[in-house]
Amino acid sequence: MKNEFEITVLVKSDYETLKKELEKYNFKIVEEFELNDIYMIDKNIEISQLSSLDILWKCILVRDVVNIEKALIYKEKKYAENMSSINYKTLFEIHDECKVFANGESELVVQLVNNEYIFIEMESECRHINRSYNSINELKNDINKYDLPIDTTSYFVKKAEILLENSLKNHK
């Protein structure tokens, strides 16, 4: 089994500007779907004493691929539906509108997150074009050749960590 890998970058423009840039390179939308992620944590965990990554590690993720699948996930395991009955509370939520763009040569997913952030994700295995990437550097080189309005200081942006930190700031 081949290990899959991905990169995620933050977009530094609005969606319409990004879409026009992608269209210059013959990208077209080939799939659209929505994800709703709810991060839940045991009510007894004192999160003020933990780092963001430690908090995320202790969370259970309720993932709803709208009209496709809904699952509870923790360490790649699935569990029963009703977590509040076993003392879990919602920590924060992510609403992710995903638009898969492809141009025959490259494939990427534009993620419109909580009406606040835009990310681009690229995975090693493409689903709409006949291509796979062999390394992280190959993914980086491919996205960079399009000169898109992205932040190239990090190719491993963690949207859950960003949104958790925003949520914690707003609840202080």
ChimeraX attribute file (.defattr): number of C-alpha atoms within 10 A of each C-alpha:
attribute: neighborCount
match mode: 1-to-1
recipient: residues
	/A:1	3
	/A:2	7
	/A:3	7
	/A:4	12
	/A:5	14
	/A:6	16
	/A:7	20
	/A:8	23
	/A:9	23
	/A:10	23
	/A:11	20
	/A:12	15
	/A:13	15
	/A:14	13
	/A:15	16
	/A:16	9
	/A:17	13
	/A:18	17
	/A:19	17
	/A:20	12
	/A:21	16
	/A:22	19
	/A:23	15
	/A:24	9
	/A:25	12
	/A:26	13
	/A:27	20
	/A:28	16
	/A:29	17
	/A:30	14
	/A:31	12
	/A:32	13
	/A:33	14
	/A:34	18
	/A:35	20
	/A:36	19
	/A:37	20
	/A:38	20
	/A:39	24
	/A:40	23
	/A:41	24
	/A:42	18
	/A:43	14
	/A:44	9
	/A:45	12
	/A:46	10
	/A:47	15
	/A:48	9
	/A:49	9
	/A:50	11
	/A:51	12
	/A:52	17
	/A:53	14
	/A:54	11
	/A:55	20
	/A:56	18
	/A:57	12
	/A:58	16
	/A:59	21
	/A:60	24
	/A:61	22
	/A:62	22
	/A:63	17
	/A:64	17
	/A:65	15
	/A:66	11
	/A:67	9
	/A:68	9
	/A:69	9
	/A:70	15
	/A:71	16
	/A:72	21
	/A:73	16
	/A:74	14
	/A:75	10
	/A:76	8
	/A:77	9
	/A:78	13
	/A:79	13
	/A:80	8
	/A:81	11
	/A:82	10
	/A:83	17
	/A:84	13
	/A:85	8
	/A:86	9
	/A:87	12
	/A:88	18
	/A:89	18
	/A:90	17
	/A:91	18
	/A:92	17
	/A:93	18
	/A:94	18
	/A:95	16
	/A:96	21
	/A:97	18
	/A:98	21
	/A:99	19
	/A:100	21
	/A:101	22
	/A:102	23
	/A:103	17
	/A:104	13
	/A:105	11
	/A:106	19
	/A:107	27
	/A:108	23
	/A:109	21
	/A:110	25
	/A:111	25
	/A:112	20
	/A:113	19
	/A:114	14
	/A:115	10
	/A:116	8
	/A:117	18
	/A:118	23
	/A:119	22
	/A:120	21
	/A:121	21
	/A:122	24
	/A:123	18
	/A:124	20
	/A:125	18
	/A:126	15
	/A:127	13
	/A:128	16
	/A:129	14
	/A:130	11
	/A:131	14
	/A:132	16
	/A:133	17
	/A:134	14
	/A:135	13
	/A:136	16
	/A:137	10
	/A:138	13
	/A:139	21
	/A:140	17
	/A:141	11
	/A:142	16
	/A:143	20
	/A:144	13
	/A:145	8
	/A:146	12
	/A:147	10
	/A:148	17
	/A:149	15
	/A:150	19
	/A:151	15
	/A:152	15
	/A:153	9
	/A:154	12
	/A:155	19
	/A:156	13
	/A:157	17
	/A:158	15
	/A:159	17
	/A:160	17
	/A:161	15
	/A:162	12
	/A:163	19
	/A:164	20
	/A:165	15
	/A:166	12
	/A:167	14
	/A:168	14
	/A:169	9
	/A:170	8
	/A:171	6
	/A:172	5
